[in-house]
Amino acid sequence: MVETVAPSQAARRHRRIRSGGATGLSASSGIGLGVAVIWFSVLALIPLIAVLVETSTGGWSAFWATLTDVQTAAAIRLTITQALLVTGVNVVMGTLIAWVLVRDHFFGKRALEVIIDIPFALPTIVAGLVLLSLYGPRSPVGVNVANTRAAVFMAFLFVTLPFVVRTVQPVLAELDRDVEEAAASLGASRPVIFRRVILPALFPAICAGAALSFARAISEYGSLVLLSGNLPLRTEVTSVRILTYLENGNTASAAAVATVLLGVSLLVIVALDLVQRRVARRG
Amino acid sequence: MSIEVTGVGKRFGDFVALDDVSVSIPTGQLTALLGPSGGGKSTLLRIIAGLEDADTGRIEIEGRDATDLSPQKRNVGFVFQHYAAFKHLSVARNVAFGLEIRKRPKDEIKARVHELLELVHLEQFADRRPGQLSGGQRQRMALARALAVKPTVLLLDEPFGALDAKVRKELRDWLRRLHDEIPVTTVFVTHDQEEALEVADEIVVINEGRIEQVGTPDQLYDEPANDFVMSFLGPVTSLGGVSVRPHDLEISTEDPGGGVAGTVVRSVRVGFEVRLEVRTSTESVQAVLTRTEARGLGVVDGTTVWLRPMLGAPTVRPTGLLVPAV
């Protein structure tokens, strides 16, 4: 008897909730939702659609011609590989720096906390100048990476440094020490505790930081434009390529490259999200 | 003796958490470390587990010197106040953790986890996440996890501290029954004297980094070593400069000899008991009697009464010396 009644009751309750969700917004949450949607549309959705529309004006063949252009293809390849490499480095180094900032106490920790954010705060062209004077032809430390792919890598590293650090840091700070102690008293060594207890807890934050870091790197312009030399086929990145197309009045091609960047960014972010969900579910 | 603590001292900066503490904890019993917050009882438990290093002194577990052993090698089970669950693992995997670390065969782990989940009545929650359990269930899971590796001693740090009163009471009874079933040497920290009196075989009272008294619940209640132990274990009032429990006072309306005279200035009835405040020439004394006794005596505000400790009642001079019963 109970079994036959229970599902129908549950279904009714479910329906009620759903109908409530469609019409039952209070005035304040209705306004909130409206503002959020307008804000998001004006700032993100409409410009993104404009890029897609612009891309489509040239038609499929123009789109394909742009992407298969040797110089453009090289730029896309360079940007994506360097961005992936940098993201990989950031995942390791960012987690390590976050660890040091949260777990260790040392002289100058506060200063380091502030310095980490400088790549955020610095206008990217200023970052470019700093990198040029430090690692350019007149380098005071004797490292000259100007006009090489290393310059692109360095510039990406510089601007994406804070992302993983800043996403992992608060999660690590919130992590209960109890949990590690519990693992230790159950016989787990330090490396095992890190791998089986700490890392799973940090994993979502690391993924989020990696996604941000990748998206930032793939769109970088200011910080590398001075040091990399923008040599076609060698050190030219996509954002420089887009600017060149725009300067030549070829907006459809510029939009085509932008669309590819958009697609790749989306792909990486979604992939990271899927991986993170999968790890979270595995238990 | 299962755990032998010798001359253990521990400081945190200027704060002395433990001051030359020595105590023996008997095998197979349920021992409570009882004392006020910040008294050093949790620190002592953590030192026994190896989660904290003692500045001085030695720890022996089952005859083996454990002073310099890492927590991983002490084979102790530890249960934390806030569960310390592995949130990303299912309940079964939480319990299996210690066995997986030890690389036990899969079948053995499965059987042992099943057996433990049954023991703590969580078998139907094996695949849930700790986040989906109530506080009491999470603490039972933590207990199963600690027991999984068959520890030589089980240490519980305020295990019921985060739970509400009703669940607390249930878990307390359950822990006592569990201990009777699996008599592993167990030490638990609590600041709740009722919890200690009810559950423990033996109580170690710790205050300000020192041990005040060790004994069975009855010993501590009936023969408190000093004023602190007496007042920590139950209500205390002062009569003629001697500490005595309010319900151990004999009240009469005529001088029985050896009594102290006073006037009832306030009487409050709470359920079955009547609480009196009696003003003597030197002090204000609290006394408790049953409703029937109060009726029989006919005490009301303003009545003159004589007070004296009952025969055999524990009394303590505030200097710390036990006064022989009257």
Contacts between the chains, C-beta under 8 A, distances in Angstrom:
chain1	res1	chain2	res2	distance
A	176	B	82	7.0
A	176	B	84	6.2
A	178	B	80	4.6
A	178	B	82	6.0
A	178	B	83	7.9
A	178	B	84	3.6
A	179	B	84	4.8
A	179	B	85	7.4
A	179	B	86	6.5
A	179	B	87	8.0
A	181	B	51	5.1
A	181	B	71	7.2
A	181	B	78	7.1
A	181	B	80	7.4
A	181	B	84	7.0
A	182	B	78	6.5
A	182	B	80	6.4
A	182	B	84	4.1
A	182	B	86	7.8
A	182	B	142	7.6
A	182	B	145	7.5
A	183	B	86	7.5
A	183	B	97	7.0
A	184	B	51	7.3
A	184	B	70	7.6
A	184	B	71	4.6
A	184	B	72	5.7
A	185	B	49	5.8
A	185	B	50	7.5
A	185	B	51	7.0
A	185	B	71	4.8
A	185	B	72	7.5
A	185	B	74	7.4
A	185	B	76	6.0
A	185	B	77	7.1
A	185	B	78	4.3
A	185	B	146	7.7
A	186	B	97	5.5
A	186	B	98	3.7
A	186	B	101	6.2
A	186	B	145	7.0
A	186	B	146	7.6
A	186	B	148	7.9
A	186	B	149	6.1
A	187	B	72	5.0
A	187	B	98	5.7
A	187	B	101	4.8
A	187	B	102	6.2
A	187	B	149	6.6
A	188	B	72	6.8
A	188	B	97	7.6
A	188	B	101	5.1
A	189	B	72	6.3
A	192	B	101	6.3
A	196	B	97	7.8
A	197	B	86	6.2
A	200	B	88	4.3
A	201	B	87	7.2
A	201	B	88	6.5
A	280	B	88	6.9
A	283	B	88	6.3
A	283	B	89	5.4
A	283	B	90	4.7
A	283	B	93	6.2
A	283	B	129	6.8
